[in-house]
Amino acid sequence: MDYEPSCSALLVDYYEQYLIDQDMGAFLRQTADRYYIGTLERLVAVGERAARRAAVLALGRLADYRSNAVLGRALTDTDRGVRTLAENAIAKVWLRLGTSAQQRRLTAISEQLDDQDFERAATLAGKLVQDAPWISHAWYLRGVAHFNMAQYDAASRDCHQALEINAYHFRAAAIMGQAHQLAGNLVSALECYRRALRINPQLEDIRARLIQLQRTLKENS
């Protein structure tokens, strides 16, 4: 296995081949055989553009929550491709904290949200929060459930807690902003939208909300 960020040529070759044949399995096998997670993390920080893209893509499939901060910083990379890959990758590692059973419970909660069974999702998330309060994504998922039930104060509290645990959880900041806005707390909403964009500048829907809210506040001042 390679250890130094300078040894990135093979990773770039694997990535470029993946772009041609779209064989994710082959890309991951080759990368896992050659590179440690720590090496990939260093490449995200100091590699050239193609190496950073490849490393972020690989971390999203191979790494666990311990790579959260590396991927979080990649959300503000100078390269748009890296930023886009990091947004997808970090969402995957958020689900890889806790035991296997707890990870399955996160998936089950997400499925309840997809089915729009928000009460059930809130109940399941609440139980997971009690059992494993360090899992930020559980707080976020309960916040989403509360938000969809128009329980905006509860949604804000849960998303705030998610951010206290995981400062890179841009989705929690975005939902917290929307909850504050719908509750009429416009200044707090503005702050949350700005926080979400500081974490992840590619949230164009949040940027649009921010601009519109700024206009509203200016007109009302």
C-alpha positions in Angstrom: 0.0 0.0 0.0 1.1 3.6 -0.7 1.4 6.0 2.2 2.4 9.3 0.8 0.1 11.8 -0.9 2.7 12.1 -3.8 1.9 8.5 -4.7 -1.3 9.4 -6.3 -0.7 8.5 -10.0 -2.3 5.0 -9.7 -5.4 6.4 -7.9 -5.9 8.9 -10.7 -5.5 6.1 -13.2 -8.1 4.1 -11.4 -10.4 7.1 -11.3 -10.0 7.9 -15.0 -10.8 4.3 -15.9 -13.9 4.5 -13.7 -15.0 7.6 -15.6 -14.7 5.6 -18.8 -16.3 2.2 -17.8 -18.4 3.3 -14.8 -17.3 0.2 -13.0 -17.5 1.3 -9.3 -16.7 -2.2 -8.0 -13.4 -2.3 -9.9 -12.4 1.2 -8.8 -13.1 0.4 -5.2 -11.3 -2.9 -5.3 -8.2 -1.4 -6.8 -8.2 1.6 -4.5 -8.7 -0.5 -1.3 -5.9 -2.8 -2.4 -3.5 0.0 -2.8 -4.4 2.8 -0.4 -5.2 3.2 3.3 -8.0 5.4 4.4 -5.5 7.8 6.0 -3.7 8.1 2.6 -6.9 8.9 0.9 -7.7 11.5 3.5 -4.3 13.2 3.0 -4.9 13.2 -0.8 -8.2 15.1 -0.3 -6.2 17.8 1.5 -3.1 18.1 -0.7 -3.6 16.2 -3.9 -4.0 17.7 -7.3 -7.6 18.0 -8.6 -8.1 14.6 -10.1 -6.5 12.9 -7.1 -8.8 14.9 -4.8 -11.8 13.9 -6.8 -10.8 10.2 -6.7 -10.0 10.2 -3.0 -13.3 11.8 -2.1 -15.2 9.3 -4.3 -13.4 6.4 -2.7 -13.9 7.7 0.9 -17.6 8.0 0.3 -17.7 4.2 -0.4 -14.9 2.9 1.8 -14.6 5.2 4.8 -16.8 5.5 8.0 -17.8 8.5 10.1 -14.2 9.1 11.2 -13.7 10.7 7.7 -16.5 13.2 8.4 -14.2 16.2 9.0 -12.1 15.5 6.0 -15.1 15.3 3.7 -16.7 18.3 5.5 -13.7 20.5 4.6 -13.8 19.2 1.1 -17.3 20.8 0.7 -15.5 24.1 0.3 -12.8 22.8 -2.1 -11.8 25.1 -4.9 -12.9 22.5 -7.4 -16.6 22.2 -8.1 -16.2 18.5 -8.9 -14.6 17.8 -5.5 -17.4 19.8 -3.8 -20.1 17.8 -5.5 -18.5 14.4 -4.8 -17.9 15.5 -1.1 -21.6 16.4 -0.7 -22.6 12.9 -1.8 -19.8 11.2 0.1 -20.4 12.9 3.5 -24.0 11.9 3.4 -23.0 8.3 3.2 -20.6 8.4 6.1 -23.2 10.0 8.3 -25.0 6.7 8.2 -21.9 4.8 9.3 -21.7 5.7 13.0 -22.6 3.3 15.8 -23.2 -0.4 15.7 -24.5 -2.3 12.7 -27.9 -2.4 14.4 -27.9 1.3 15.0 -27.0 1.9 11.4 -29.9 -0.2 10.3 -32.2 1.8 12.5 -31.0 5.0 10.8 -31.9 3.4 7.4 -35.3 2.4 8.8 -36.0 5.9 9.9 -35.1 7.3 6.5 -37.5 4.8 4.9 -40.3 6.0 7.1 -39.6 9.6 6.1 -39.6 8.5 2.4 -43.0 6.9 3.0 -44.1 10.1 4.7 -44.9 8.3 7.9 -43.6 11.2 10.0 -45.0 10.2 13.3 -43.4 6.7 13.1 -40.1 8.2 11.9 -40.1 10.6 14.9 -40.8 7.7 17.3 -38.1 5.5 15.9 -35.6 8.4 15.8 -36.5 9.4 19.4 -35.7 5.9 20.6 -32.3 5.9 18.7 -31.5 9.4 20.2 -32.1 7.9 23.7 -29.9 4.9 23.0 -27.2 6.7 21.1 -27.3 10.4 21.6 -23.9 10.9 19.9 -25.4 9.9 16.5 -26.0 13.4 15.0 -27.9 12.0 12.0 -30.6 10.5 14.4 -31.2 14.0 15.8 -31.4 15.4 12.3 -33.9 12.7 11.1 -36.1 13.4 14.0 -35.9 17.1 13.2 -37.0 16.3 9.7 -40.0 14.4 11.0 -40.9 17.2 13.4 -40.5 19.7 10.5 -42.9 17.8 8.3 -45.5 17.7 11.1 -45.2 21.5 11.4 -43.6 21.1 14.8 -41.1 23.8 14.1 -39.7 24.5 17.5 -39.0 20.8 18.0 -37.4 20.6 14.6 -35.1 23.5 15.3 -34.0 22.0 18.6 -33.2 18.6 17.1 -31.3 20.1 14.2 -29.4 22.4 16.5 -28.3 19.3 18.5 -27.3 17.6 15.3 -25.0 20.5 14.5 -23.6 20.6 18.0 -22.5 17.0 17.5 -21.5 17.3 13.8 -20.5 20.8 12.8 -20.6 19.8 9.1 -24.2 18.7 9.0 -25.3 21.3 6.5 -28.7 19.6 6.0 -29.5 20.2 9.7 -28.6 23.9 9.3 -30.8 24.1 6.3 -33.8 22.5 8.0 -33.3 24.6 11.1 -33.4 27.7 8.9 -36.6 26.7 7.3 -38.2 25.8 10.6 -37.3 29.2 12.0 -38.6 31.0 9.0 -41.9 29.2 9.1 -42.2 29.9 12.8 -41.7 33.6 12.0 -38.1 33.8 13.5 -36.7 35.5 10.4 -33.4 36.7 11.8 -32.6 33.3 13.2 -33.6 31.7 9.9 -31.1 34.1 8.1 -28.3 33.0 10.5 -29.1 29.3 9.8 -29.1 29.8 6.1 -25.8 31.6 6.2 -24.4 28.8 8.4 -25.6 26.1 6.0 -23.9 28.0 3.1 -20.6 28.4 5.0 -20.5 24.6 5.4 -21.7 23.8 1.9 -21.7 26.7 -0.6 -23.4 24.6 -3.2 -26.8 24.7 -1.6 -28.4 26.8 -4.3 -32.0 26.4 -3.0 -30.8 27.7 0.4 -29.0 30.6 -1.3 -32.2 31.5 -3.0 -34.1 31.4 0.3 -31.4 33.5 1.9 -31.6 36.2 -0.9 -35.4 36.3 -0.7 -35.4 36.5 3.1 -32.8 39.3 3.0 -35.1 41.2 0.7 -38.1 40.6 2.9 -36.2 41.8 6.0 -35.0 44.9 4.1 -38.5 45.8 2.9 -39.9 45.4 6.5 -37.1 47.4 8.1 
